[in-house]
Amino acid sequence: MTENENVNTDMHSEMTVGEILRNARTTGRRKREIPTISKQLCIREEFLQALEDGNYNVIPENVYILGFARNYAMELGLDPDEIVNKLKREMGLVAECGTDDESDAQSCTVADKEKWYCGLWGRSLKFVRRNWIWFVVGFVLVLAIIGTLIGLNLKHAANLENTQSVESVATTASVIEPKYNVNVRERFGTENTENADVILQATQESWVKVEDARGNTVFSRVLVPGDVYYVPSGDEYTAIFGNAGGVDVWVNGVLAPEQGADHVRVSGISLSPEKLMPESMAKVAE
């Protein structure tokens, strides 16, 4: 690490996330204005300004705050992980112990837990000593109940195993996994895998929001490359892509046309298989 990098690291440790972002935007060779960056990232100007001001109440949800901060940091040439982790500490989303050293933080956490356990352990011992006979009776009853349940379950074990095997095969067969362009990193909406006709996969970092016909949000998250979301079946779902060119849409295992260009926000995307696929491609998919 060079001397300049050391100086920057020391400065970042003393500055807030907002100060770091503003400093990166307004100093150096590439001084830039918020409106320019807003258009490039498809993030509203007031949200970028709120990040620099530390006024996080302007942004509706924590996931958006962290996602916007990550994109902003990458655009400014900062370490996105450093910015997000520091922001989580500022927002109180992770516990701090007065130090960034992992071993010291763990020691502090253990010490705090020991203080809490001390009083609880003493009271528990007194209670057990006074009521030990009831604990013994309760233990015997629990053993008797467990023994009875085991006996009943053994009678049906074979049938249950057969049923589970059939269900497992049916579930596996119902999922049509496409040949993704990016290796799968993490799966979301797995409760929809049995009937999902449409699958979304991020090939670039992008915010994805899915709403039902009433406008209720059923999924909202910043997806990173490789993340997959299984869309519930039905024609009433629509989506918003913060980076339309960074999301692959698969319909029954076939890649649908792109919904927009890179770094372009597109809303009102119908997730109906019939509307996603042109007629010629829909026939091939069938």
Secondary structure by P-SEA (a helix, b strand, c coil): ccaaaaaaaaaaaaccaaaaaaaaaccccccccaaaaaaaacccaaaaaaaaaccccccccaaaaaaaaaaaaaaacccaaaaaaaaaaaaccccccccccaaaaaaaaaaaaaaaaaaaaaaaaaaaaacaaaaaaaaaaaaaaaaaaaaaaaaaaaaaaaaaaaaaaaaaaacccccccccccccccccccccccbbbbbccbbbbbbbcccccccccccccccbbbbccccccccccccccccbbbbccccccccccccccccccccccccccccaaaaaaac
